[in-house]
Amino acid sequence: MLRTSAVIGLVGLIVAACGGAASAPPSPAPSVGSSAPAASIQATSSVAPSTSPSAAPSRGPASAQVTLTGSSGLTGPVVTKQITCGRPTLSDGSEIFVLGKAGAAGPDVVLFVSAGHVEVRVAHGSGATLQLRSFVGTGVTGFDGATGAKVDSPLTETTATGAATGDLGALTSISGTIDCGDQQAGVTDVTITGETPYGSLSGGLTDVKVTCTETTSGTFVGINGLGMAGTTPVLIFVTAGPGSLQVAVEIQTEGTFYSAKGSDLTTIRTDGASMSGDVSQAAKAGTTPGTLHVAGDATCGTTVHA
């Protein structure tokens, strides 16, 4: 399945391919969530309790302990940089996304974990210099997109024939656990309108995940959600950064990317962003680029540090 904005805005890590499919460039890719309402307690006697109920203990930030087995330079623990839980997908329910490196100095590693499925990508470079190999397995148990999963699986390569792989090694297996900690979904009222190759977009997003990613270049606010382009379900990624706005729209087999720059497009806060403006499609030569209008506010459920 195509994952155009697997890493929108943050790293230009996997911008073009997953066997013809690709993970897009920069950014966090996050979405909406809400805290469950506190349960009410009805008194059964006139005697008040002697102590107040304690708040549930914090589970802390998300964490992952994952080990890869394969070629030299890949075998060993993954050094985790970013974890995003509860990301919506078009076909797999939700997924957990992990970005890291193979050891301290190895290639980049990206994990997509869903119920009964794990995809592992190892990569060097970005854009035209991207080198990438992809591997999949089915050994995922205890999966819950909001809480975590256990992975213990042999891996099979799915790299597209003819893809640039450079000197990247191969993987044979993966094992480990992912704990989503206190991650929340966030909230957004962002709407996207305009024509896409898949139909007309209008209205808000559902099943959203909103994440703030703090980098040395500033804070990026990423929204992942589901929408409808006409009668076609689409997966949408929005990334608002300092002076920039990006949108990726995907169906199962392909995606299209829109972007714009300008100081008046976004207002970034410590807990989210407001945005309003038009983004233009990255069109092929000889074609007229499409335009989408993006407007609304997003509040992050989770903040990560890249």
C-alpha positions, 0 to 999 in steps of 0.5 A, a space after each residue: 500500500 502506498 504511504 506517500 506521507 509516511 514521514 511528511 516534513 521531517 525527513 526527506 526519507 523515503 520520498 519515492 518508492 515502496 515498490 513503486 509506492 513511496 513514503 513522502 518527504 517531511 514531517 510528522 504525520 499525526 491525527 485527532 484524538 480525545 481523552 475519554 471522559 472521567 467516569 462519574 461516581 454516584 454516592 450510595 450513602 451520606 458518608 463521604 469517602 475519607 480519601 479522594 480517588 487518585 488519578 491514573 498514573 502516567 504511562 510516560 512517552 511512547 517507547 520501542 525496543 526493537 531488534 533487527 537481524 540481517 546483514 552487517 550494519 543492520 543487525 542489532 537494536 533500532 535507535 528510535 527517533 519518533 513513534 506515532 501511534 494510532 495513525 489512520 490507514 485506508 485498509 489496515 484500521 490504524 497503524 503504529 509508525 516508528 522512525 529510527 536508525 540501525 544502531 548509532 550510525 547505520 541507515 534510516 529505519 522506518 516501521 509500519 506496524 498494524 494488526 498481523 502485519 509489519 513493514 520495515 524499510 531501510 534507506 539512505 538519502 532522499 529524493 533523487 539520491 534515495 536508496 531503499 529496501 523494503 521487507 514485510 512480515 506477519 508476526 505481530 501480536 497484541 496489536 492496539 493502535 492506541 497502546 502498542 504491539 509485540 513484533 516477532 517475525 521473519 521478514 521477506 523482501 518486497 523491494 521493487 525490481 530495479 529500485 536503487 538499493 546501493 550498498 544497503 544490506 538485507 533483513 531476515 527478522 525483527 523482534 521487539 515491543 512498542 509501547 504508545 505511552 500517553 500518546 493522544 490523538 489531538 483535535 482539528 477542524 481543518 477542512 480541505 476543498 478543491 479538485 484532486 485526480 480522485 474526485 472533489 474534496 470538501 469538508 473535514 477529516 475523520 479518524 484524525 491524528 495530530 502530532 507536533 514534531 519539534 526540530 532544529 528548523 522549528 515546530 511542524 504540526 502534522 495531521 493524518 486523517 481520512 476523507 472523501 474525494 467524491 465517492 473515493 476514500 482517501 488518506 490525507 496528510 497535512 503538514 504545517 511548518 514555519 512559512 510552509 504548508 503541505 498536503 498529500 492525498 492518497 488512494 490505495 495505489 498512488 498519491 499526489 502532493 501539494 505545497 506552498 510557502 509564505 509567512 501568512 499561511 500558518 501560525 505555529 503554536 507550542 501546542 498546534 497551528 492554525 492555517 489558511 491558504 492554497 497549496 499547489 500540486 506537484 504536476 508533471 510537465 505540460 499539465 496544469 497543477 491543481 490547487 487545494 484550499 486548506 483552512 482551520 486549526 489543529 491542536 496536537 495530542 502528542 509532541 515528539 522531538 526529532 
